[in-house]
């Protein structure tokens, strides 16, 4: 009974982790995620596929680190994955907001520049038309 | 406002100061007719930008969305750098600083005494600006902490009344912190070997608007700022020691 249950769980784990991996690959294929931001996702979904196929691996690692209850090793890996990916997000957001700021500043500077150029051109135009008027009247 | 007419640029960052801004521009222009004014309108929602433009006495940069005080002031530095100014002043748009004291900040720069001059409320014993007790504690902690980090005594880290020479604002145009930038800038500049000097300036009660640091956010502000100050001091120097 017990053995049946564990193979059942293993089957579910394999299906879910493979589904997860395929989903990530599909999103990259459709350009919904950029390759450079998906490396961690791919890495950890492969890790999960590996551990769902190779059950002794988990026992081995748990034993090696000294975790009494092997499934807890899975939680450890999961937490690490989430942490790393969230940190990566913070890095990306910081970089983006920095670039965003520079862009906004550049736009502000350019708007002023453009306004001054426009004024200059208009002034020259009105001067020219003024000259023409003067010529025709004389 | 048509052309650059001076070597000195007074940068006024503004956010929703429609009540004060035109009067302020008039007063500054009256007192310092030869100097240029740049208003950086940080996406105000009350038409401050248009009001500033209508005076015809200031250059006005309208930012497309709100960047905060750091981003606004930095925009001013970029402008000053691009246009070849020699001295840039930061003068807050909320009417807390005295227009008549602007020249006090410029003089030490012209005399070459320092690269940065900070208008301080505190570096004189008497008739200073009365701040709340809690705020004073915070300011003292900054003084002590920054002396520990850069060994220059600065008494007013949160002052937004400052003058910079060209060397400094060109540096800051590329390296200006965003969130509550003033104390961090002190460390950044000290760490990169710029000479700072404080000048006593009076401070007026703000005429409108609220402090950028409400008391409830005090602890968050202190921790955030001290973290950035510390980080600024352990980053590798952006300006390398000059080889002699």
Interface residues (C-beta under 8 A of the other chain):
Chain A: X101 X104 X105 X107 X108 X109 X111 X112 X116 X119
Chain B: X2 X40 X59 X60 X61 X62 X63 X64 X65 X67 X71 X74 X75 X78 X79 X82 X178
